[in-house]
């Protein structure tokens, strides 16, 4: 049998896998949904760190790039450059008001 968790003893892995096999389908789907939600949250945290000035809309658009791939995300949501241009426009507008 191929080991799924090389850092786990074979006995512990067998107990874990048996427990997962016994779960009802609804619980397995719930667990997958929770994993997807956690993944999206972690991706958004990383995007916020990389693009601290990005609007929530731009962050969602960048998340779409990561989840769908840039080509499909651009076809569905439009090019990302529009989000970059909007942020640049807002930055210039803010600096004009401060000058």
C-alpha positions in Angstrom: 0.0 0.0 0.0 1.3 3.5 -0.9 1.7 5.8 2.1 -0.2 9.1 2.0 1.5 10.6 5.0 5.2 9.8 5.2 5.6 11.6 8.5 2.9 9.5 10.2 3.2 6.0 11.4 1.5 3.3 9.3 -0.8 2.4 12.2 -1.9 6.0 12.8 -2.4 6.5 9.0 -4.6 3.4 8.9 -6.8 4.7 11.8 -7.1 8.1 10.0 -8.1 6.6 6.7 -10.6 4.2 8.2 -12.2 7.2 10.1 -12.4 9.1 6.8 -13.9 6.2 5.0 -16.6 5.9 7.7 -17.7 9.5 7.4 -21.1 10.1 5.7 -20.9 11.8 2.3 -22.4 15.0 3.6 -19.6 15.3 6.2 -16.9 14.7 3.6 -18.5 17.5 1.4 -18.6 19.8 4.4 -14.9 19.2 5.1 -14.0 19.9 1.4 -16.0 23.1 1.6 -14.2 24.2 4.8 -10.8 23.5 3.1 -11.9 25.6 0.1 -12.9 28.4 2.3 -9.6 28.3 4.2 -7.7 28.2 1.0 -9.5 31.3 -0.3 -8.8 33.2 3.0 -5.1 32.3 2.8 -4.9 33.4 -0.8 -6.6 36.7 0.0 -4.2 37.3 2.9 -1.3 36.8 0.5 -2.8 39.1 -2.1 -3.4 41.8 0.5 0.3 41.5 1.5 1.5 41.7 -2.1 -1.0 44.5 -3.1 -1.6 46.6 0.1 -3.2 49.4 -1.9 -5.6 47.2 -3.9 -9.3 47.7 -3.6 -11.5 44.8 -2.5 -12.6 44.5 -6.2 -9.1 44.2 -7.4 -8.3 41.6 -4.8 -11.3 39.6 -5.9 -10.1 39.9 -9.5 -6.6 38.8 -8.6 -8.1 35.9 -6.6 -10.0 34.9 -9.8 -6.6 34.8 -11.6 -5.3 32.3 -9.0 -8.5 30.2 -8.9 -9.4 30.2 -12.6 -6.1 31.0 -14.3 -5.4 34.4 -15.9 -6.9 33.6 -19.3 -10.3 32.4 -18.0 -10.4 35.1 -15.3 -9.8 37.8 -18.0 -12.6 36.3 -20.2 -15.0 36.2 -17.3 -14.1 39.4 -15.4 -12.2 41.5 -17.9 -8.5 42.3 -18.0 -6.6 42.8 -14.8 -5.0 45.9 -16.2 -8.3 47.7 -15.7 -8.0 47.1 -12.0 -4.4 48.4 -12.1 -5.4 51.5 -14.0 -8.3 52.2 -11.6 -5.9 51.9 -8.6 -3.4 54.3 -10.4 -6.2 56.7 -11.1 -7.3 56.7 -7.4 -3.7 57.2 -6.2 -3.3 60.2 -8.5 -6.7 61.6 -7.5 -5.7 61.3 -3.8 -2.3 63.0 -4.4 -4.0 65.9 -6.3 -6.3 66.5 -3.4 -3.3 66.6 -1.0 -1.3 69.0 -3.1 
